[in-house]
Structure formats: C-alpha cells, structure tokens
C-alpha cells in the first residue's frame, strides 16, 4: 500500500496558490484514476483507490501547511505504513516552473510543510518536487508562494498535472525515470520528424546540352 500526500492549504482562498500545487496533483490523480469521493479523516481529506494492483490512499492535509506532519503522521500510523511507503508532492521554489524532480530522504530545504513532516515521521520518505520558480529574494518567498498562479502559467501547469497522472503508476511501482518521462512527454513533447523536406524549386532555364562536337567541327560551323 502507498500513501500519497499533496501539500497545500485548505479553503477556496488558497486553492490556486503556488503553495497548493500538491493539492492540485492529488485532485488530478483522483479524477483520472477513478478514486472514491474525498472524505474527512486524519486531519485532512482522503480518497481511496487503486493504481495498477497497488492500493493507494491520497491525502490532502487540512492542518495548514506548517502543521502538515500532524496529518501525515496520523495517517501513517493508522494505516500501519513506514516512511518508505509515503510519497509527498510539494511546491519547490528552487526549480523553474514546469520542472519536476524526485528525491528520497535528506533535508527539508526550509520548506515548512516538509519541516513538519520531518518532525513527525523523519526524513526517509519520497518526494516529488514540483517547480514553481523563485521570486528572486528570500524575503519575497512567503508572499510569492501564497499568490495564485498567473494565467500565463495555465498551459504548462495543466500539462504537468496531466503528465503526473499519466505516470503515477510508474512512480508507485518504483520507476522514477518512467514517471518523469511521462511528464516530459506532456510538457515538452518531441517534435514530429515525419515532415517531408520541401522540394527544391525547378530551374527556370534548362541547362544547356553538352557540346560533343570536335574542335574542327566547331570551327567549320562557326564560318557557315
């Protein structure tokens, strides 16, 4: 069994914030893979289903970002899982928008949601780092992540979420490479190589025929 967690803040006020990209990923997975209706449990919203042969519970903590670990820890203990069975999706300011990377263990890099989870279950869980870009100065980060995605980001964001849904089965099976490839095929699909090259334009004046006459014959013809 896997517990897949998306980080964010509850309520319509935060729904389209950069900080809520983890919630967005959970909603896309649940919708595309036929999961059950969301219901309240573990200080959050959960939805149960299967991805391939794997039983999966999706979790959106409602403790607000800074206390995410309370919800994740409660769910892990109730479901009798280990940190290795947990995958957390979260926003990542140190990655450009549209970039996705995987990480297992290590530090929380100042992300308050991860900091809280570290405090409740330790660092040994898997993470999907979803790039949202950096505002340029650390003092601007809180306001930046709590603002909505601009309309200009709608296309790449939708492609990324669809790619995550496409590849989630690979991630659950432990194949991170195929998971990332599924996202790349949505965000940056390969260009078509089937277009035939344009024909070269025909010459307006036909090339002259080769002169096969002997020097003597050319001389005779000249004075005719």
Steps between C-alpha positions, in 0.01 A plus 500: 500500500605859434403827666534786250486846656452834329594809702300822507266713705125434537230735377400678179724795588811287444376260233697649207811603698843378393524343846201279414645325198516179708123514558453555126698185422288293739178626343625411152608149601172432682293621205694316227535169684147457631571546872219521753343823621710719729411469868634638826753290692848533654455879538466522125312381194564149369400305190556126457559302184740284306778580259574181314499226762606736781253625758551875544368764737528862390524760777462878502583620855266772630723606789644783288843460346714559808334213691477247215695242699216458750270370228764291323622342823149409609421341164828307492444352844135409439578333167800321656741634239868592513647830372623308194134443402427874481535732200460875557426748218599858577590837345871568446627856456850382407369347176375689197127486427411176320804310630443191716763308695499204739675473834515244779614601848725795573416842636187709466679804348293740710163382366267527798275216393795264465649629824182397681493157335865446593408573860223239505630211287865577426660574161486156335204552269483568126432847362383638169641852473279711274673816381320834537797732456664747739399864551866605508542586868441280803295768677248489214448122516203488747291742296604339172392145587171627649402672175300333225664365188470766227290425192820476296592184696173319426624297201819358648329438835221300338752302293707424810201380702384280212852359469509421871172314465630317191811381680378442856485123445873497424576701814294264717693208345830668588601604146573869541657529156184395318294727724711803407494399134118496503504859627755606239285355221220734609702812582751478213379247242752401232472679168365304204770360270257384228478828308641452150769748396384768259589421137762722345350748250541403138745711300322755278753454215597146403869425514663502153581165344862397498690591176634173357643650177868468419711821485513476119122464474445802728734706277319393183157576653622844609566612141192352340 
